[in-house]
């Protein structure tokens, strides 16, 4: 338990330090002190910063609505409302924010759905179904993002990351389909894995081992049946889930445009949507905790292009005080700072509050903590 506690604390510290460290580095190398001082004299539209925060909250609510729809499509008898499913989503944000690919949030959502009445296999199917819809959305939308950015930036520097990202997503989808089609092999693998892990810890009693095998068989069957139900009889829920996936990510993709408007720049709604898709493809890969550092650098590279275009075409009051480059780099640094606070640190704070309210713990959360509830 102590080791798990320490690992969680390390993940929290590393993710926050990486994010803050990269933001400080970006500000140090981009923000000109004199230009930053003049920024305070320029009319800043703070209402757009508030709008960006509202869009982030709407992202949570839409995510909660999608989780509710998918879960009800899988389990017709499940009684869960929008507020309850939104609480589940917000509670998962903390662990999602300190783990690569947001993978730490999945166990939280699975557990809380199970706590609300879904069997473990069905809850797992709901959460993995969300991942599948996200992957399909990204893969379908990425060609659009390439088309938008093909004349705006030389994206050769993104090619390696994007290629790996697409490859990982396709492999993930293939594995997911294989798991659904081969429940017996999954049962055998999980039983074998459980046996190996238990040999490393303690020798299980015969009755305990039999109980574990039976539990694995039941939950794998529940998962398989739930996924088959979701993609066949639950097509209405699947269709609504796809629509909510598009709406959810669209809410999140509005955040950068609101920040640009707040800083007196062109919002670039379409271009910003494309930039977020390219960034999301890389961020969803397992790199650093919370993708800290990767996100900051990606945002800096992509939005420097858009902010430069806004300054050239529409100008900015800061250009009357500083050179073009000083104005550009200062606005990019402040933009990245505001974006990361709203889309990441705000999630961490809300997630920590809701997780503590549910589990009475933040740093010491673990699977053992779940089992004790």
SEGUVEX-840814 format. One line per field, with one value per residue: residue number from 1; residue in one letter; x, y, z of N, C-alpha, C in turn. Coordinates in steps of 0.02 Angstrom, whole numbers, plus 50000, padded with zeros to 5 digits. Each point is the difference from the previous one (the first is absolute). Example, Ala and Ser with C-alpha at 12.3 -4.5 7.8 and 13.67 -1.06 7.14 Angstrom:
nr	c(1:2) .
rest	c(a:s) .
n.u	c(50660:49982) .
n.v	c(49716:50053) .
n.w	c(50390:49964) .
ca.u	c(49955:50042) .
ca.v	c(50059:50059) .
ca.w	c(50000:50003) .
c.u	c(50045:49961) .
c.v	c(50060:50055) .
c.w	c(50000:50037) .
END
This chain:
nr	c(1:2:3:4:5:6:7:8:9:10:11:12:13:14:15:16:17:18:19:20:21:22:23:24:25:26:27:28:29:30:31:32:33:34:35:36:37:38:39:40:41:42:43:44:45:46:47:48:49:50:51:52:53:54:55:56:57:58:59:60:61:62:63:64:65:66:67:68:69:70:71:72:73:74:75:76:77:78:79:80:81:82:83:84:85:86:87:88:89:90:91:92:93:94:95:96:97:98:99:100:101:102:103:104:105:106:107:108:109:110:111:112:113:114:115:116:117:118:119:120:121:122:123:124:125:126:127:128:129:130:131:132:133:134:135:136:137:138:139:140:141:142:143:144:145:146:147:148:149:150:151:152:153:154:155:156:157:158:159:160:161:162:163:164:165:166:167:168:169:170:171:172:173:174:175:176:177:178:179:180:181:182:183:184:185:186:187:188:189:190:191:192:193:194:195:196:197:198:199:200:201:202:203:204:205:206:207:208:209:210:211:212:213:214:215:216:217:218:219:220:221:222:223:224:225:226:227:228:229:230:231:232:233:234:235:236:237:238:239:240:241:242:243:244:245:246:247:248:249:250:251:252:253:254:255:256:257:258:259:260:261:262:263:264:265:266:267:268:269:270:271:272:273:274:275:276:277:278:279:280:281:282:283:284:285:286:287:288:289:290:291:292:293:294:295:296:297:298:299:300:301:302:303:304:305:306:307:308:309:310:311:312:313:314:315:316:317:318:319:320:321:322:323:324:325:326:327:328:329:330:331:332:333:334:335:336:337:338:339:340:341:342:343:344:345:346:347:348:349:350:351:352:353:354:355:356:357:358:359:360:361:362:363:364:365:366:367:368:369:370:371:372:373) .
rest	c(x:x:x:x:x:x:x:x:x:x:x:x:x:x:x:x:x:x:x:x:x:x:x:x:x:x:x:x:x:x:x:x:x:x:x:x:x:x:x:x:x:x:x:x:x:x:x:x:x:x:x:x:x:x:x:x:x:x:x:x:x:x:x:x:x:x:x:x:x:x:x:x:x:x:x:x:x:x:x:x:x:x:x:x:x:x:x:x:x:x:x:x:x:x:x:x:x:x:x:x:x:x:x:x:x:x:x:x:x:x:x:x:x:x:x:x:x:x:x:x:x:x:x:x:x:x:x:x:x:x:x:x:x:x:x:x:x:x:x:x:x:x:x:x:x:x:x:x:x:x:x:x:x:x:x:x:x:x:x:x:x:x:x:x:x:x:x:x:x:x:x:x:x:x:x:x:x:x:x:x:x:x:x:x:x:x:x:x:x:x:x:x:x:x:x:x:x:x:x:x:x:x:x:x:x:x:x:x:x:x:x:x:x:x:x:x:x:x:x:x:x:x:x:x:x:x:x:x:x:x:x:x:x:x:x:x:x:x:x:x:x:x:x:x:x:x:x:x:x:x:x:x:x:x:x:x:x:x:x:x:x:x:x:x:x:x:x:x:x:x:x:x:x:x:x:x:x:x:x:x:x:x:x:x:x:x:x:x:x:x:x:x:x:x:x:x:x:x:x:x:x:x:x:x:x:x:x:x:x:x:x:x:x:x:x:x:x:x:x:x:x:x:x:x:x:x:x:x:x:x:x:x:x:x:x:x:x:x:x:x:x:x:x:x:x:x:x:x:x:x:x:x:x:x:x:x:x:x:x:x:x:x:x:x:x:x:x:x:x:x:x:x:x) .
n.u	c(50042:50054:50019:49936:50000:50061:49980:49942:50034:50042:49946:49971:50056:50013:49935:49993:50056:49984:49935:50010:50045:49961:49948:50036:50023:49938:49976:50050:49989:49938:49985:49991:50039:50030:49999:50020:50042:50013:50004:50022:50031:50006:49946:50000:49974:49995:49947:50048:50039:49948:49989:50067:49995:49950:50037:50048:49957:49981:50066:50005:49953:50026:50059:49972:49972:50059:50032:49953:50004:50068:50002:49952:50038:50051:49978:49948:50021:50054:49999:50019:50003:49987:49973:49973:49984:49979:49974:49981:49981:49972:49974:49991:49986:50001:49980:49950:50002:50011:49965:50045:49981:50001:50046:50024:49964:50020:50048:50007:49994:50041:50039:49995:50007:50049:50021:49985:50026:50049:49997:50053:49977:49938:50024:50038:49946:49968:50049:50009:49934:50009:50048:49959:49949:50041:50022:49938:49981:50054:49993:49934:50016:50049:49973:49945:50029:50022:49938:49977:50046:49981:49964:49988:50021:50066:49957:50058:50007:49936:50031:50056:49984:49979:50054:50038:49971:50000:50063:50012:49966:50028:50059:49987:49975:50053:50040:49968:49999:50065:50005:49960:50038:50047:49940:50000:50032:49956:49951:50025:50007:49940:49976:50035:49981:49938:50008:50029:49953:49956:50035:50000:49934:49952:50003:49957:49949:49985:49964:50052:50042:49958:49996:50066:50010:49954:50031:50059:49977:49972:50053:50039:49957:49998:50067:50009:49954:50030:50061:49982:49971:50056:50035:49954:49973:50059:49978:49942:50022:50019:49944:49963:50034:49993:49935:49993:50033:49966:49943:50018:50031:49944:49970:50039:49986:49946:50031:50044:49946:49971:50054:50001:49933:50012:50048:49942:49998:50012:49938:50002:49933:50000:50046:49969:49943:50029:50023:49940:49976:50044:49986:49934:50015:50041:49957:49957:50060:50019:50006:49984:50004:49936:50046:50023:50011:49972:49950:50040:50044:49953:49971:50061:50016:49941:49995:50066:49985:49949:50035:50052:49957:49975:50062:50016:49945:50000:50065:50028:49965:50024:49983:49959:50013:49993:50056:49996:50064:50014:49959:50024:50063:49988:49964:50049:50047:49967:49992:50060:50020:49959:50020:50062:49992:49965:50040:50048:50025:49955:50017:50065:49986:49958:50044:50048:49961:49979:50063:50020:49950:50020:50067:49989:50026:50061:50053:49959:49968:49969:50016:50046:50007:49997:50040:50027:49979) .
n.v	c(49940:49999:49945:49978:50016:49974:49947:50003:50008:49953:49966:50017:49989:49943:49984:50022:49970:49947:50003:50011:49951:49965:50016:49991:49943:49985:50018:49965:49953:50013:50007:50057:50013:50040:49952:49958:50049:50008:49933:50020:50040:49942:50014:49966:49954:50015:50026:50005:50022:50036:50021:50007:50026:50037:50010:50011:50037:50031:50000:50016:50047:50019:49996:50032:50041:50001:50006:50044:50027:49995:50020:50045:50011:49994:50038:49969:49963:50028:50022:50042:50056:50058:50022:49940:49995:50064:49982:49945:50038:50045:49950:49981:50066:49988:49937:50021:50053:49946:49973:49965:50034:50033:49950:50043:50034:49953:49979:50067:50010:49948:50019:50064:49979:49960:50053:50027:49938:50023:49943:49970:49945:50016:50016:49946:49968:50032:49990:49936:49998:50038:49961:49951:50034:50012:49937:49979:50043:49983:49935:50010:50036:49958:49966:50019:49980:49946:49996:50016:49958:49968:50057:49983:49938:49999:49950:50005:50052:49999:49986:50000:50053:50031:49979:50010:50060:50009:49978:50036:50050:49988:49992:50056:50027:49977:50018:50058:50000:49984:50044:50040:49983:50007:49996:49940:50028:50050:49956:49961:50056:50023:49939:49994:50062:49987:49940:50031:50048:49952:49968:50061:49999:49956:49943:50004:50003:49935:50013:50036:49955:49954:50038:50009:49935:49984:50044:49976:49938:50017:50036:49953:49954:50033:50006:49937:49979:50041:49984:49936:50007:50032:49956:49964:49976:50020:49992:50008:49962:49956:50011:50000:49944:49984:50019:49971:49951:50012:50003:49946:49971:50015:49982:49946:49991:50021:49966:49975:49992:49980:49964:49981:49993:49969:49975:50009:49934:49983:49976:50004:50002:50002:50047:50029:49985:50018:50056:50003:49984:50039:50047:49989:49994:50051:50043:49967:50009:49941:50062:50061:50003:49989:49968:50010:50059:49942:50010:50023:49954:49954:50026:50004:49941:49973:50028:49989:49950:49982:50008:49974:49955:49995:50002:49959:49963:49997:49991:50041:50023:49940:49996:50042:49949:49943:49967:49980:49982:50057:50033:49969:50000:50063:50012:49968:50029:50058:49989:49974:50050:50043:49975:49994:50060:50023:49973:50019:50057:50030:49955:50011:50065:50004:49964:50037:50054:49981:49985:50055:50033:49965:50006:50064:50002:50026:50014:49975:50027:49941:49945:49997:50065:49984:49947:50048:50030) .
n.w	c(50000:50039:49965:50000:50064:50006:49965:50033:50057:49979:49979:50058:50035:49967:49998:50063:50023:49962:50017:50066:50000:49959:50039:50056:49971:49980:50060:50026:49953:50018:50064:49967:50053:49956:49953:50048:50019:49935:50007:50059:49956:49966:49965:50057:49959:50065:49970:49954:50048:50024:49937:49998:50061:49976:49945:50045:50035:49943:49991:50065:49994:49941:50029:50053:49954:49969:50058:50015:49939:49999:50063:49985:49945:50043:50050:49973:50052:49972:50061:49952:50036:49970:50056:50009:49935:50007:50058:49968:49949:50041:50035:49936:49999:50066:50006:49960:50040:50037:49950:49966:49946:50058:49999:50046:49955:49958:50043:50004:49934:49988:50050:49981:49938:50020:50032:49940:49995:49961:49966:50026:49969:50019:50061:49996:49976:50048:50043:49982:50004:50054:50019:49984:50027:50052:49998:49990:50048:50035:49987:50008:50053:50011:49949:50033:50057:49967:49975:50060:50026:49945:49996:50062:50000:50003:49991:49966:50041:49975:49943:50036:50037:49945:49968:50053:50006:49934:49999:50055:49973:49941:50028:50035:49944:49967:50050:50001:49933:50002:50049:49964:49947:50047:50030:49968:49949:50006:50009:49951:49965:50020:49992:49942:49982:50021:49971:49948:50002:50011:49954:49973:50017:49988:50030:49949:50041:50002:50055:50023:49978:50023:50056:49996:49985:50046:50040:49979:50005:50057:50022:49975:50023:50058:49997:49981:50043:50043:49975:49997:50060:50018:49963:50032:50056:50022:49937:50031:50051:49953:49965:50055:50015:49936:50001:50059:49969:49944:50034:50035:49948:49969:50056:50005:49936:50032:50047:49955:49963:50056:50012:49937:50004:50057:49961:49969:49991:49936:50005:49934:49997:49934:49994:50051:49970:49942:50029:50031:49940:49969:50045:49994:49936:50013:50029:49959:49973:50026:50020:50019:50067:49981:49963:50061:49974:49984:50043:50048:49983:49998:50054:50025:49974:50016:50060:49999:49960:50040:50055:49968:49975:50063:50023:49951:50005:50067:50009:50045:50053:50017:49936:50033:50042:49965:49986:49937:50001:50034:49960:49946:50021:50017:49946:49967:50036:49997:49935:49995:50037:49967:49941:50022:50025:49947:49954:50043:50023:49963:49954:50012:50005:49947:49965:50028:49991:49940:49984:50032:49970:49947:49995:50019:49939:49992:50036:50048:49948:50001:49966:50048:49987:49935:50009:50037:49942) .
ca.u	c(49958:50045:50033:49951:49992:50059:49997:49950:50028:50051:49965:49972:50054:50033:49956:49993:50065:50012:49957:50022:50068:49998:49968:50050:50051:49970:49994:50068:50029:49955:49971:50043:49973:49971:49938:49951:49974:49954:49941:49951:49968:49957:49935:49993:49929:49999:49939:50015:50035:49946:49966:50043:49989:49933:50004:50033:49949:49954:50035:49988:49929:49987:50032:49956:49941:50020:50009:49933:49966:50032:49987:49930:49992:50028:49960:49934:49972:50041:49969:50052:49982:50054:50043:50040:50051:50047:50043:50047:50049:50043:50042:50053:50047:50063:50046:50011:50047:50068:50022:50005:49940:49942:49979:49983:49930:49957:49980:49953:49934:49975:49979:49941:49943:49986:49969:49932:49956:50022:50049:50067:50012:49962:50032:50061:49979:49979:50059:50039:49959:50017:50067:49992:49968:50051:50048:49968:49992:50065:50024:49959:50009:50070:50011:49976:50051:50056:49980:49999:50067:50051:50029:50014:50061:50036:49986:50045:50022:49948:49987:50017:49950:49935:50002:49997:49934:49951:50016:49978:49927:49975:50016:49954:49933:50004:50003:49934:49954:50022:49978:49928:49985:50033:49995:50031:50072:50010:49993:50061:50056:49992:50010:50072:50033:49985:50040:50069:50005:49989:50059:50050:49980:49987:49969:49928:49966:49964:49933:50010:50019:49939:49956:50029:49987:49929:49988:50027:49954:49937:50009:50018:49936:49961:50031:49987:49929:49985:50025:49959:49936:50008:50008:49945:49935:50008:50023:49976:50048:50063:49993:50000:50068:50043:49983:50025:50073:50016:49983:50046:50064:49990:50001:50069:50039:49982:50038:50053:49971:49977:50060:50024:49957:50014:50064:49993:50023:49949:49987:50019:49960:50013:50071:50012:49972:50049:50060:49985:49999:50069:50029:49967:50027:50064:49990:49969:50050:50030:50066:50012:49939:49958:50029:50032:50058:49980:49945:50025:50042:49956:49960:50045:50016:49942:49965:50044:49981:49936:50007:50038:49955:49954:50037:50014:49939:49954:50037:49986:50022:50068:50049:50018:50048:50056:50012:49955:50021:49988:49927:49980:50022:49966:49931:50002:50015:49941:49947:50014:49988:49929:49969:50018:49967:49929:49987:50036:50002:49930:49977:50033:49970:49932:50005:50024:49945:49948:50028:50005:49932:49975:50044:50033:50072:50023:50066:50006:49951:50026:49951:49982:49953:49937:49973:49978:49937) .
ca.v	c(50060:50057:50008:50028:50069:50037:50005:50050:50066:50015:50017:50067:50049:50001:50030:50072:50032:50003:50051:50067:50011:50017:50065:50049:50003:50034:50071:50029:50008:50034:50062:50058:50035:50065:49987:49973:50057:50037:49959:50020:50063:49985:49976:49927:49981:49947:49960:49942:49951:49968:49957:49941:49957:49971:49947:49942:49969:49967:49940:49949:49981:49961:49936:49965:49979:49943:49942:49979:49970:49936:49954:49979:49958:49935:49972:50032:50009:50047:50065:50049:50064:50040:50026:49945:49982:50056:49994:49946:50028:50049:49963:49964:50048:50008:49946:50005:50054:49986:49937:50005:49984:50005:49931:49991:50015:49943:49961:50039:49999:49931:49986:50039:49970:49938:50020:50024:49944:49960:49948:50023:49992:50051:50064:50000:50009:50070:50043:49985:50025:50071:50003:49981:50056:50053:49979:50006:50071:50028:49972:50028:50072:50020:50024:50070:50041:50004:50042:50070:50025:49983:50061:50048:49983:49940:49953:49942:49988:49963:49938:49941:49993:49985:49932:49954:50007:49964:49929:49977:50000:49945:49938:49997:49981:49929:49961:50006:49956:49931:49983:49988:49940:49941:50002:49942:50012:50052:49966:49960:50045:50032:49949:49988:50059:50002:49948:50023:50055:49975:49963:50049:50030:49947:49941:50002:49940:49969:50031:50069:49996:49982:50059:50048:49975:50010:50072:50019:49973:50038:50069:50000:49988:50062:50048:49979:50008:50072:50031:49976:50034:50071:50012:49969:50025:50068:50046:50068:50027:50008:50060:50059:50004:50031:50072:50032:50002:50058:50061:50005:50025:50068:50045:50008:50034:50071:50035:50043:50057:50049:50032:50044:50058:50037:50035:50048:49968:49966:49935:49943:49944:49940:49983:49979:49932:49956:49998:49959:49931:49978:49996:49945:49937:49989:50001:49938:49946:49996:50033:50023:50005:50056:50028:50064:50013:49986:50046:50069:50009:49994:50061:50055:49993:50007:50065:50054:50010:50035:50067:50039:50018:50050:50063:50025:50019:50044:50042:49993:50061:49993:50016:50070:50007:49954:49973:49945:49937:50004:49995:49931:49952:50015:49977:49926:49977:50012:49955:49932:50001:50001:49938:49943:50008:49984:49932:49948:50012:50004:49931:49969:50027:49973:49928:49985:50014:49948:49936:49999:49995:49932:49949:50027:49996:50021:49971:49930:49960:49941:49947:49976:50049:49985:49938:50008:50038) .
ca.w	c(50000:50005:49935:49955:50022:49976:49926:49982:50017:49950:49938:50010:50001:49934:49950:50013:49989:49928:49970:50022:49976:49929:49993:50021:49948:49942:50018:50005:49933:49954:50025:50011:50059:49984:49963:50048:50038:49957:49991:50052:49980:49944:50022:49999:50004:50051:49994:49958:50044:50038:49951:49991:50059:49993:49950:50032:50042:49954:49979:50052:50001:49940:50013:50045:49962:49958:50043:50020:49942:49984:50055:49997:49941:50017:50054:49996:50067:50037:50016:50012:49970:49972:50053:50027:49951:49997:50060:49985:49953:50034:50047:49965:49969:50036:49982:49928:49989:50024:49968:49927:49961:50044:50015:50070:50014:49984:50059:50042:49969:50004:50069:50019:49965:50036:50064:49985:49983:49942:50015:49983:49928:49966:50013:49959:49931:49992:50000:49939:49945:49994:49968:49930:49966:49994:49949:49935:49986:49983:49936:49946:49996:49988:49931:49997:50032:49953:49944:50024:50018:49949:49972:50054:50037:49979:50056:50000:50069:50034:49965:50040:50053:49971:49972:50057:50029:49958:50005:50066:50000:49958:50037:50057:49976:49979:50062:50032:49963:50013:50069:49999:49962:50029:50073:50032:50004:50051:50065:50012:50013:50065:50051:50001:50029:50072:50032:50003:50048:50067:50019:50022:50064:50048:49970:50014:50021:49944:49994:49977:49928:49963:50001:49954:49933:49987:49992:49935:49949:50001:49979:49929:49965:50006:49955:49931:49986:50001:49940:49945:50007:49984:49928:49961:50023:50028:49948:50015:50047:49964:49958:50045:50027:49948:49997:50061:49994:49958:50038:50057:49978:49973:50059:50021:49948:50001:50052:49973:49963:50049:50028:49947:50000:50061:49991:49946:49938:49962:50033:49959:50023:49960:50005:50069:50004:49967:50042:50058:49978:49992:50067:50036:49975:50033:50072:50022:50005:50067:50003:50068:50041:49980:49938:50018:49958:49930:49983:49997:49941:49942:49995:49981:49929:49956:50006:49977:49930:49996:50030:49951:49946:50026:50006:49932:49966:50037:50047:50072:50035:50026:49948:50007:50054:49993:49933:49981:50032:50072:50009:49984:50051:50063:49995:49999:50068:50042:49975:50024:50073:50014:49975:50042:50064:49993:49975:50038:50072:50023:50005:50059:50062:50006:50009:50068:50047:49994:50020:50073:50027:49990:50029:50059:49990:49934:49985:50018:49962:49968:49990:50067:50026:49967:50027:50069:50002) .
c.u	c(50043:50034:49952:49988:50057:49999:49950:50025:50052:49968:49972:50055:50031:49956:49994:50066:50017:49960:50024:50068:50001:49967:50048:50053:49975:49994:50068:50028:49956:49978:50053:49971:49966:49934:49946:49970:49949:49935:49945:49964:49953:49934:49995:49926:49994:49938:50012:50039:49949:49963:50040:49991:49931:50000:50034:49951:49949:50030:49989:49928:49983:50031:49957:49938:50017:50008:49932:49965:50029:49984:49929:49986:50024:49958:49933:49971:50038:49963:50055:49981:50061:50047:50045:50056:50052:50047:50052:50056:50048:50047:50057:50054:50067:50050:50013:50054:50071:50027:50004:49935:49936:49974:49980:49928:49954:49979:49950:49930:49969:49974:49936:49938:49979:49964:49928:49955:50020:50046:50068:50015:49963:50030:50064:49983:49979:50061:50043:49961:50012:50067:49994:49970:50050:50050:49972:49992:50066:50024:49961:50016:50071:50013:49977:50053:50061:49984:50002:50070:50052:50034:50021:50066:50032:49994:50045:50023:49948:49991:50013:49947:49932:49997:49995:49931:49947:50010:49974:49924:49972:50013:49952:49931:49999:50000:49931:49949:50018:49977:49926:49983:50029:49998:50034:50075:50017:49993:50063:50059:49995:50010:50074:50038:49988:50041:50072:50010:49993:50059:50055:49984:49989:49966:49926:49972:49958:49932:50006:50016:49938:49953:50025:49986:49927:49984:50025:49954:49936:50009:50021:49937:49957:50026:49983:49927:49980:50021:49959:49932:50004:50003:49945:49933:50005:50022:49977:50048:50067:49999:50003:50069:50048:49987:50028:50076:50022:49986:50050:50067:49995:49998:50071:50042:49983:50042:50056:49973:49976:50060:50030:49959:50013:50064:49997:50023:49941:49989:50022:49963:50017:50073:50017:49973:50049:50063:49990:49998:50071:50034:49973:50029:50066:49992:49971:50048:50031:50070:50015:49935:49960:50022:50032:50064:49984:49946:50026:50041:49958:49958:50042:50014:49942:49970:50046:49982:49936:50004:50040:49955:49951:50034:50012:49937:49959:50036:49981:50026:50072:50053:50020:50053:50063:50008:49952:50018:49987:49926:49976:50017:49966:49929:49996:50010:49940:49943:50010:49988:49926:49966:50014:49966:49927:49988:50034:49997:49930:49970:50028:49967:49930:50001:50021:49944:49947:50026:50004:49930:49974:50041:50034:50075:50016:50064:50004:49950:50035:49944:49978:49949:49931:49967:49972:49932:49941) .
c.v	c(50062:50013:50032:50074:50042:50008:50053:50070:50020:50021:50071:50052:50007:50036:50075:50036:50005:50055:50070:50016:50020:50068:50056:50008:50037:50075:50034:50016:50039:50069:50053:50041:50066:49991:49974:50056:50039:49960:50019:50065:49991:49972:49924:49983:49940:49956:49938:49947:49962:49951:49936:49951:49967:49944:49937:49962:49964:49936:49944:49975:49956:49931:49958:49974:49940:49937:49972:49963:49931:49948:49974:49957:49929:49965:50037:50015:50051:50066:50049:50064:50038:50026:49946:49981:50055:49999:49947:50026:50048:49965:49964:50046:50004:49946:49999:50052:49987:49935:50009:49978:50004:49932:49990:50014:49941:49959:50036:49997:49930:49985:50036:49977:49935:50013:50023:49945:49959:49944:50023:49995:50053:50069:50007:50012:50072:50046:49988:50021:50074:50009:49984:50057:50058:49984:50008:50073:50031:49976:50028:50074:50022:50021:50072:50047:50009:50047:50074:50027:49990:50062:50050:49987:49939:49949:49939:49984:49962:49929:49937:49988:49981:49929:49949:50001:49962:49925:49971:49996:49941:49932:49991:49977:49926:49954:49999:49954:49927:49977:49983:49933:49936:50001:49941:50009:50052:49969:49962:50044:50031:49950:49983:50057:50004:49949:50020:50054:49975:49957:50046:50029:49947:49941:49999:49933:49973:50032:50071:50001:49984:50060:50053:49981:50011:50074:50025:49977:50041:50069:50006:49988:50063:50054:49985:50011:50073:50034:49978:50034:50073:50014:49967:50030:50071:50051:50072:50034:50012:50063:50063:50009:50032:50075:50037:50003:50061:50065:50011:50029:50070:50051:50012:50040:50075:50040:50043:50061:50055:50038:50049:50064:50044:50041:50049:49973:49968:49930:49939:49937:49935:49977:49975:49929:49950:49992:49955:49926:49972:49991:49940:49932:49982:49993:49934:49941:50000:50029:50019:50001:50062:50032:50068:50008:49990:50049:50071:50013:49996:50062:50059:49998:50014:50070:50060:50018:50041:50071:50046:50024:50054:50069:50031:50028:50053:50046:49987:50063:49995:50017:50073:50012:49958:49977:49943:49936:50000:49993:49929:49952:50012:49973:49923:49973:50007:49954:49929:49995:49996:49935:49942:50005:49978:49927:49945:50012:50007:49930:49965:50023:49971:49925:49981:50011:49945:49932:49995:49991:49928:49948:50021:49996:50026:49963:49926:49956:49941:49950:49972:50047:49988:49939:50006:50036:49954) .
c.w	c(50000:49933:49950:50017:49974:49924:49979:50015:49948:49935:50004:49994:49931:49949:50010:49987:49925:49967:50018:49972:49926:49988:50019:49947:49938:50013:50000:49931:49952:50024:50011:50058:49984:49962:50046:50042:49960:49990:50051:49983:49940:50026:49991:50011:50047:49994:49956:50039:50041:49954:49988:50058:49996:49948:50029:50044:49957:49971:50050:49997:49939:50006:50046:49965:49956:50042:50022:49943:49985:50054:49999:49939:50014:50054:50003:50068:50042:50011:50020:49962:49975:50054:50029:49952:49992:50060:49990:49955:50035:50050:49966:49973:50035:49980:49925:49985:50022:49971:49925:49966:50040:50024:50072:50017:49989:50061:50045:49970:50004:50070:50019:49962:50032:50066:49990:49974:49939:50022:49973:49926:49959:50008:49959:49927:49986:49992:49938:49937:49988:49964:49925:49960:49991:49945:49930:49980:49977:49932:49941:49989:49982:49927:49990:50029:49955:49942:50019:50009:49945:49971:50054:50035:49969:50056:49999:50071:50041:49972:50042:50054:49973:49972:50056:50031:49961:50005:50066:50003:49960:50034:50059:49980:49980:50062:50034:49967:50012:50069:50001:49967:50032:50076:50034:50009:50053:50069:50017:50017:50069:50057:50007:50033:50075:50038:50008:50052:50072:50025:50027:50069:50054:49965:50018:50024:49942:49990:49973:49926:49958:49995:49950:49927:49980:49988:49932:49944:49995:49971:49927:49957:50002:49951:49927:49981:49998:49936:49938:50001:49978:49925:49958:50022:50027:49949:50011:50048:49968:49957:50042:50031:49951:49996:50060:50000:49959:50038:50057:49979:49970:50056:50023:49951:49996:50050:49972:49963:50048:50031:49949:49997:50061:49995:49942:49933:49963:50030:49960:50020:49963:50009:50070:50011:49971:50043:50060:49981:49993:50068:50038:49980:50034:50075:50026:50003:50070:50001:50073:50040:49981:49935:50013:49961:49927:49977:49993:49937:49936:49990:49977:49925:49955:50003:49987:49928:49995:50028:49954:49944:50021:50004:49931:49968:50036:50050:50072:50035:50026:49949:50002:50053:49989:49928:49986:50036:50074:50015:49988:50056:50067:49999:49999:50071:50047:49979:50027:50075:50016:49978:50047:50069:49995:49983:50041:50075:50030:50007:50061:50064:50011:50012:50070:50051:49998:50020:50076:50032:49996:50039:50066:49995:49931:49984:50014:49964:49967:49990:50068:50031:49971:50032:50070:50004:49990) .
END
